[in-house]
Amino acid sequence: MKRSGILPASRWRPARRARSVVAALCITVLSAPDRAAAGDDVDAPPAPPPLTVPFTAGRAGLDPGEAAWSWIAGALPVPQIGYTPGQMDAYSRDRHVLRTVRALFDNVDGAMRFSGRVTDELLAAADDPMEAVRLAFLLVDVSAGRMLPGPPATGAADVPFGVEWLDETLDTRAALELVLTDPDAIDAAGRRAWHRLPEPIRRGVLRLIIAARESKPWFLDALDRRLLSALSADRMTMPADPAEVVALLSRPWIERAFGLTAVGDRRTLDLIGAVSLERIAFGSAVALVHLRAALADFAAWKASGDTTDLELLRLSFSTPIGRVQVFGTAGDVIDRAAAITVDLGGSDLWVGAHGVPVTPDLPAAFAIDLGGNDLYDAGDHIGALGCGVLGIGVLVDFEGDDVYVVSSSGLGYGLYGTGLLIDLAGDDRYEVRDRWGQGAAHVGVGMLIDQAGDDVYICGTQAQGLGSTRGAGILVDVQGNDRYIARDDGNPSPLYLGQSVAMAQGCGFGRRADIGDGDSLAGGFGILVDGAGDDRYEAPVWAQGAGYWWGVGIIEDRGGNDTWRSHKYSLGSAAHFAIGICIDLSGDDRYNQGNTDAVNQFQGHARDGSIGVFVDGDGDDHYFLRSHCGGSGDLGSIGLFWDRRGADVYEVRLTALGEPNGWNETAALGSSTAYPPFRSFRDDLATIGLFMDTGGTNRWIGDVGAAGDGRTWTQHRGPRFRGLGLAATWSDPGPAP
């Protein structure tokens, strides 16, 4: 099995300065650095020498190259285009800051390469759930199960089950007796139904039972259940209903007091550090290695075309890992939850909670649908449809134009566990009416993988690749003309002029509590990667590659003519010691064209110890920009905008946001915002905004200042507040796309 590294290796790293926080404070009090007054210009940068940015197809070729980085470093008198661990340590002592997050601040170049490698690997693993989940756990600094042995996923009749307790030579008809709770757990009609099942289906069902049974001890050992029982309503026993467990475990992110973020019982915060993600990761690997083989068995049956006498089949029996049920090829109403549900075909109605652990003591659940245009409607259930709560919950749909609807906490949501939804084919619709789904996670991994079709994703907030504390939330769509929507009415906030705070479409999100109970929690990794197609992305505030409070948000689109709409803190933006990355590899794309609701601070913007990166690799694109956009750094941060090549349109409309104060009038296209001395460590941090267009003949419309083809320019002032812009033909024309 291939091994994937996660931490970036720094290839270009100028000499760095590292100071302790105390030393930095003492130095800045004694002698604050000289700086130009707000509004003063600095000398123009030197004209770049003739350079070539070779055009190489594929994500790995999206790199300005050593010569370009060297010129940029010379034009920006700073020790590095990034921040040292010592500098980042000065910001906060928040709990659960990930090592994998800290490493990315070292340099912008490394963060860009990291994003490309991770999204490449996720796309490559889209047909292997075990590998995809393993990669997700690497993001939260957990490596487990990398060389776990398991049965080959070939679907062949002679593939062993891979466990000692099930005789590998035993006929699958007789194997039923070994997995029952007792001989009376199934009646005579049920035994006849089991015998009628095709051999590959029986093998697949047995493998799912094995997956649940073999993984169970690892999930049960991941958390001291007495801690959870002490927090339950009666303080004596574990809550039994998944919705109760979700409500209990999610308190740190939803509870409020005095209108502020505040949780009443600090033990719910302590639980976050008490859980062993290593045990959850290994338990997930154990379950998924057997699921992988089961899916191959089901695929082998579908390929055989053998559906004889299966239309009205119904089968249900109890086992030590929970109830197992199998439905035939007719259209069924499946309204009873079970540990394992397999439907052989037909356009079905799935009602309620499926693919979610039935109770915390039965920590594995699988729902598999092998065909038909299905409707999955969880209703008001909280925690449903591919939701991993204190365990693993998996939903796999093989084909059909399907509709998935949850209120919240589903469609690939992990909460102290692994939640996984996989759809192999069809034009599908996914809807999370409120929050937490379509690849979202708190303390664990949540993934949605769609392999093909023209799909629609709709959410209210905190979804579509949302990674919170100790979590990796990932949405992978391999191909199709897709639409991603975070609704404008999902989470409106007066702080953002009534616009909705989406925290979606590739968002790393931490719990900010400095204005609440003080228990801030670092964010995790939120990733959305789309492999191909003409796509549309719609979200208001905090979205589309956004990082917040020690979180990393990544969105990458690998091809197609795409349309992007957003309002603020989006398209590769970050704030509060976070990283946001937005990459569109190719296509003639439209970014906020005609969107008068767009405010500011998007498309390569960063604030307060953060890094924001936006890159468009190829195509004739149209950009609509406002203030603090297009490569803009604010308050000790780095914002980068790079358009590699294409005949582009830059339309800039600056709007006065208030009285001139050095912040309100910050322009676009390579800018930084100056502040008076803080007399703290902040005075030693560079603030950089970098705009690059390295190929193509462009149109410049509106408030573009000194920007234009064949030019270099600066927009801000002071030795540590630098905005740099260039529009020079560096790119090798390369092959036509």
N, C-alpha and C positions, 0 to 999 in steps of 0.2 A: 504494500500500500504506500502511496506516495506520502512524503512528509512535507508539511507546509510550514514555513516560518511565518511569524506574525510581526515581530519587531523589525522596524526598518533599519537597514545598515546605511550609515551616513557616508555618501560618496564624496560630496563636496562639503568640507567643513573648515572654514577659516579658523584662525586662532580664536579661542573663546576666553572670556573673563568669567571667573566664578568667585563670588563673594558671599559671605554669610549674610543673613538678614541683619544681624546686629551691626556688622561692619558697614553695610550699606546705609543703615539709618544714621550712624555716626558721621560718615563721610558727607552725606547730603545735608546734614544740619550745618556742618562747618563751611561747606563751599558748594552751593548749588551751581550747576553748570551754566555757562553763559548761553543765552538763547535770544533770538530775535523777537521783537514784539509782534503780537498778533497782527497779521496783515502784511508784514514785511516779506519781501521776496528774497530768495537766496539765489546764488549763481546758478545759471543753467548748467545741466550736466554736459559732459563732453559728448560730442557726436560719436555714435558707435562706429567702430571700424567695420569694413565689409565682413559680414558673417554669414554663415549658412546654417539654417536649422533643417537638417535633412528630413524629408518627409518619408516616414516609414508607416506602412499600414498596420493596423492593430493597436490595441491599447498600450502595449509595451513601447511602441515607438513615439508616444506622446511625451516628448522630453525636449526642452529648449537646447540642451547640450552644454558641455563644459564652457565653451567660449562665451555663450550668452550669459551664463551664471557669473562668470568671471567679470564680464563688463558691468553687470548689474551691481556686483559687490564693490567694484571700484567707484561706481557712481553714487553709492550709498555708503557714507562713512560710518559704518557700524561694524561691530566685530563679527556678526553673523546674521543671516536672514532666518532667524529663529531665536529661541530662548533656552538658556541652560537649565538643568534641573535645579540649581541653586536659585535662579531667578524665579522659577515657578513655585518653589517651596515657600516663597515669601507671601503668597496670596492667601492661603487658608489652611486650616487643619481638618477639613471636612473628612468624614469617614468614607472609606471604601473607594478612594481614588485608585483607578486601575493602573498598574505598571504599563500596560499596553497603551493607555491613553497618554501618560506622562512622556513616553518615549517619542511621541509624534511632534512635540513642540520643538525639538532640537533643530530642525530646519524644514523650510517649506518644500524643498525638493524631495526630501525623504517622505513627507506626508503625501505628496502627490503620487509617488511610486507605490507607497503602501496601499493607497486606495485602489490603484489599478491592479495590484497583485491580488488583493483580497476579493475584489469583484470578479476578476478572471477566474479565480478558484471556485467561487460560489456558482458561477454560470456552468463551469465544468462539472460541478458536483450536483447539478439540478436533477439528475436521474439516479442519484445514489443518496438516499436519506441519511444513512449512517455517516457518510463522509461530509455531507452538508452540515449536519448537527455538530460533528467533531470540529469543523472549521469555526462554527459559531462559538463554541466553548473556548477555543483558542483566543478569541477576541477578549474574553473576560478572564484571561490568564489562567486557564485550566486546560491541561493536556491529559487525556485519559482514553484508554481503549484503542490506541493507535494501531496496535498489532493484535487486536482481539481475534482469536480464531472463530470461525463460524461456518455453517454450511454454505457451499457455493450457490450463488443465485442464478441457476441455470434453468430451473423448472423441469429438469429431467427426473424420471421416476426413481432412479437409483441414488439420488442425493440423500445422504443420511440426515437425520434430525439434529445430530450434533450434541446430544445429551445422553448421559449414562442411564438415566431413570426410564427412558423410553427405548425399548428394544428396537434397534434400527432394522431388524429383519422382520418385525411383527407386521402383520397385515393391518392396514389402516382401519379396516372395519372393526377388528378386535381391539385396536388401540383406544377406542372410545372408552372402554371399561377402566383404563388406567388413569383417565383424567376426570372421572366423575367424583363428586363428593361422596356418593354411596351408590349402590346398584339401583336404588329407587329414585335417583335424581333424574331419570328419563324413563318415559313409559314405552310400551311396545310400539306405538305409532312413531314415537321419536326415533327408536332404534331402526325402524324400517326406513324412515326418512334419511338417517345417517347412511344406511347401506345404499340408498338410491343416489346419493351424491357421487359425482364423478371423482375418480381417484385424485386428480390434482386439487380439487376443492377440499377434499378431506385432508390432504397433506397440508394445504395452506392454513386451514383452520387449526390443525394440530400445531403448526409452527407458531401461530399467534398465541395459543395457550402456553407454549414453551416460552415465548418472548415475555409474557406477563409473569409467569412463574419464576423464571431465572433472574429477572431484573428486580423482583419484589424486595428481596433482602437489602439491596443497595439503597433503594429509595427509603425504606423504613429506617435505615441507619443514618440517613443524611441529616436528620434533625431530632433532637431530644423531644419526643412527643409530650413529655410532661410540661415543658415550657408552653406548648400550644394549648394543652388542656387547662393550664392555669389562667389563660387569657380568655377561655370560652365563657359563654353566658353563665353556666352553672359552676365554673371554675373546678370542675371535677373530671369531666370527660371531654374527649375530642369532639368538636362539632362534626356531625355526620354528613350533612348536605354540602355539596361543592359550593353552592352560593354562600353558605355561612362561612366556609373556609376562605373564600375569596374576600368577603367583607372583612374578615378578621385580619388577614395578611396584608391587605391593601390600605389599612388605616394610615400608615405614615404618609401616603400620597393623597389622601382625600379628606382627612379629618382637619377641622378648623376650629379655632377659638378666637373670639373677639374680631372675627372677620379675617384672621391671619392663619398661615400655615402652622398648625400646632396639634400634636397628638397627645391625648390625655394620659396614656399609659406608656411609659418609656420602654417597657419590655417588648412592645411591638417593634421598636427600633433595634433592640438588642438581638431579636430573632434574626435580623438580616445578617449579622456577623456570625451567628451561631450555626447557620446552616452550612453543610459541606457541599459546595458546588462540585468538588471532586467526586463525591459519591453519586450525585445526581448525573454528572457527565458519564461516569462509568455505567451506572444503571441504564442510562439512555442508550449507550453503545451496545450493551447486552441485549436490550429490547430490539434495537434497530437491526442488528446483524441477523436476527431471526425474522424480523419483518421483511427485510430485503429478500430473503429466500422465499417467504410466503407470497410476496408480490410476484415473484417469478413463476411460482406454481399457478397462481390465478391467471397470469398472462398466458401460460401454456394452455390452460383450459379454454380461454377465449380464442386462442389461435386454432384450437381443434374444431371449434364450431359445434361441439356436442352439448345441445340443450334439451335433449330428449326427456320428456316427462318431468320437467322441472318447474313448470309455470306456477303451479299452486303449492309448491313445497313450503312447509313451515317446520322449523326445528328449533327446540329450546331445551337446554339442560344446564344444570348447576355444576360448578367445579370449584376447587379451592381458591381460584383467582377471580371468581365471580361468575355471573351467568353468561352463557354463550347462546347466540341466536343466529339462525341462517334463514334467509328469505329467498324465494324462487325468482323466476324471470318475469313474473307479472308485475304490474304497477302496484306497489304496496303502500300502506300507511304504517310507518314505523314510529311508534309513539311511546315505546317503553325502553328506558335506558338499560344498557348491559355493559359488561366489561368488554365483550367482543360481539360485534354485529357485522355480518357479511351478507350483502344483498347481491344476488346473481344477475340482476338486470331489471329492465322496466323503468318507466318514469315514475319515481317514487316521491312520496311526501314524508320527509323526516321531521318529526315534531319533537321539540324539547332538546334535552341535553344528550349529545352523542359524542364519542371520541373524547371523553373527559373521565378521569377516575371517579368511580361511583361513590367511594368513601375514601378517606385518608388511609385506611387499612388495606384497601385494594388499589394500589397506586399506579396501575397500568390499564389503559383502555384503548381499543382500536375499533374504528368504524370504517368498513371497506365497501364501496359500491362499484360494481363491475360494469354498469352500463345504464343508459337512459338519460333523459332530460329531467333532472331531479331538482326538487325544492327542499332546501334545508332551512327550516324556520325554528329558531330556538325560542321564539316568543319572548317572555320576560325572564327567562332563565339567565342568571349571571354565572358565567363559566360554562361554555358549551362549544361544541363543534371544533375539535382540534385544540383543546385547552389542557395544558399540563399544570395541575395544581398539586404540589407535594408528590409529584410523580411524572408520568408521561401520558399525554393524550394525543392520539393520532387519528386523522381523518384522511382517507385516500379515495378519490373518485377517478375512475379510469377513463370515462368518456361522456360526452353529452354536453348540451348547453344548460348549465346548472346555475341555480340561484342560491346564494348563501346569505342568511340574515341572522344577526345576533344583536341583542341590546348592547351588551358590552362583554369584554373578557372572552374572546373567542376568535375563531378563524386564524389559528396560529398564534396563541398567546401562552407565554410561560410565566408562572408565578410560583417561585420555589420549585421549579420543575421545567419540563420541556413540552411545549405545545407545537404541533406540526400539522399543517394542512397541505396536501399535495393534490393538484388537479392535473391530469395528464393530457387532456384534450377538450376542445369545445370553446364556444364563446360564452364566457361566464360573467356573472355579476356577483360581486362581494360587497356586503353592506354591514358596517358597524354603526348602529344608530347613535351611539354615544362615544365610548372610548375603549382603548386597549384591544387591538386586534389587527388582523392582516399583517402579521409579523410584528409583535410587540412583546416586551419582556420586562419584568421586575424580578431580579434574583433568579436568573435562569436564562432559557433560550426560547424564543417564539419565532416560528418561521412559517411563511406561506410561500409555496413554490408552485407556479403555474407554468406548464411546459409549452403550451400552444393555445392559440385562439385570440380573438379580438375581445378583450375583457374590459370590464368597468369595475373600478374600485371606489367605494364611497365610504366616508367616515365623518364623524363629528369632530373628534380631536384625539390626539395621542395614538396614532395608528399608522399603518402603511410604512413600516420600518421605524419603530420607536424603541430605543434602548434606554432604560432607566437604570437605577442603581444595581450594580453587579449583573446587569442584563445585556443580552444581545438580541435585538428585534430586527428581523430581516425579511424583506419581501423580494423574491426573485421571479421575474417574468421573462421567460426565455425568448418568446417571439409573439408577434401579433400587433395589430394597431389598437393600442390600449388607451384608456382614459382613467386618470387618477384624480379624484376629487376629495378635498377636505372642505366640507360645506362652510359657506360664509356665516351660517348661523350656529355653527357647532359649539363655539365657546367664546362668545363676545366679551370684550373687556374694555372698561372705560379707560384703562391705561393706554390702550392702543386705539383710541378714537372710536371705540365701539366695534372695531374689527375683531374677527375671531382669532384667538390664539390656537393655531392648529397643532403645533408640535407633531408634525407628520411628514411623510414622504422623505425618509432618511433623516431622523432627528435623534441626537443624543441628548438626554434630558435628565438633569439632576434636581434634587429637592432643595430649593433655596429657602432657608429658614432664618437668615440673619435678621429679617424683619418679622419673624415669627418666634417659634420656641427655641431657636438657636441651634437645633440639631440638623444642620445641613448635611445632605447626602450626595455624594458625587454621582454623576450620570454614567451611562454605559455607551454602547455602540448601537446606533440606529442606521440601517442600510437599506436602500432601495436600489436594485439594479435591474435594468430593462435591456434585454439582449438585442432586440431588433423591432422595427416597425415605426409607423408614423403615429406618434403618441401625443397625448395632451395632458399636461399637468396643471392642476388648478388648486391653489391653496392661498389663504390670506397671510397670516403672520406666523413666523417661526416654522419654516418648512423648506423642503427641496434642498437638502444638504445643509442642515442647521445644527449647530452645537450650542449647548446651554449648560453651564455649571458643571465643569469637568466632564462633559459628555462629548462624543464625537458623532457627527451626523454626516452621512455620505449618500449621495445619489449619483448614479452613473447611467447614462443612456448611450448605448453602443451604436445606434444607427437609425436613420429615418429622418423625415422632415417633421420636426416636433414643434409644438406650441406650448409656451410656458407663461403662466399667469400667477402673480403673487403680489403682495403688498409691502412687506417689511421683513427684515431679518430672514432672508431667503436666498436661494440660488447661490449657495456657498457663502454662508455668513455665520458668525459665532459671537458670543458674548459671555463674559465671566469665566475665564480660564477654560475655554472650550475650543473645539475645532469643527468647522463646517466646510465640506467639499462638494462641489457640483461639477461634474464632467459630462459634456456631451461630445461624443467622439466625432460624429459626422452628420451631415444633412443640412438642408437649408432650414434654419430654425428661426422662430419668432419668440422674442423674450419681452413680454409685457407690451407688445405693440398695441397701441390704442387703449391701454389700461390706465384710465385716469385715476383709479383707486390706488395705484402704486404710490407709496409714500416716500420712503428713503431707506438707506441702510440695507442694500441688497446687491447681489452679484459681485462677490469678492469683497465683502466688508467684515471687519472684525473690531471688537471693542473689549476693553478691560482684560488684558492678558490673554488674548485669543488669536487664532489664525483662521482667516476665511479665504477660501480658494475657489475661483471659478475658471474653468478652461473649456473652450470650444475648439475642437480639433480640426474641423474642416467644414466648408459649406458657405453659402452666401446668406448671411444672417442679418436679422434686424433687431437692434437693441433700443429699448426705451429706458433711459436712466434719469434719476433725480439726484439729490444731494447724497453724499456719503455712499456713492455707488461706483462700480467699475474699477475696483482696486482702491480701497479706502481704509486706512488704519486710524483707530481712535483709542486713546488711553492705553498706551503701551501694547499695541497689537499690530498685526500684519495682515493687510488685505491685498490679495493678488488677483488680477484679471488678465487672462491671456487668451487671445484669439489667434490660432496658429496661422490660418490662411483662409482666403475667400474674399469676395467682393461684398463688403458689409455696409450696413447703414447704422450710424450712431446718432440717435436722436436724444438730445439732452434738454430737459426742461427743469430748471431750478426754481423752486418755490420757497419764498421766505417763510421760515417756520417761527419767526419771532424777531426780537431786536438783535442786532449784530452782537455777538459775544465770543466769536472765535469758533463756535460749534455750529450754530444755525446756518452760517454761510459756507460751510465746507462744501466744496464743489465735487464734481465727479471726475473720472478718467485719471486716476493716479493722484490721490490726495491724502493728507493727514491732518489731524486736528491738534492744534497747539493748546497747551494749558500753562498757567503760571506754575511756579515751583510747588511741589507737594511737600518737599523736605522729608521725603521718605524714599523707600526703595524704588518707587515709581519713577523718580527722576533719573534713574540709571537705565531705564528701559527705552529702547528705540521704538518709535511709532512710525510705521512704514505703510504707504499705499503705492502699489506698483501696477501700472497699466501697460500691457504689451499687445500690439497688433503687428505680427511679423510677416504678413504676406497678403497681397491683394490690393486692389484699388477700391477705396472706400468713399462713402458720402458722410459728411459731418453736418448735422443739422441742429440749430438752436444754440444753447449755452455751452458751447464746447471749448471756450477760452482759447488757449494757444494750441490746442490739439489739431492735428491734421497729418495727412500722409507725408512721409519723409521728414518728420519733425521729432525732436525730443523736447521735453518740457518738464518743469517742476511747478508744483502748485502750493507748496507750503514751506514753512519757515522754521529756523532754529536747528541746532546741531542734532537733535534727536527726534525731530518731527519732519519727516521727509516724504513728499509725494513725488513720484517719478513716472513719467509717461513717455512712450516712444511708439511711433508708427513707422517702421522701416521695413523694407522688403528683405527680410532675412531668410525667408523660407525657400528651400529648394522646391521648385514647382512640382517635382515628382510626378508619379503617374496620375492620370485622371481618376477620380473616385468612381 
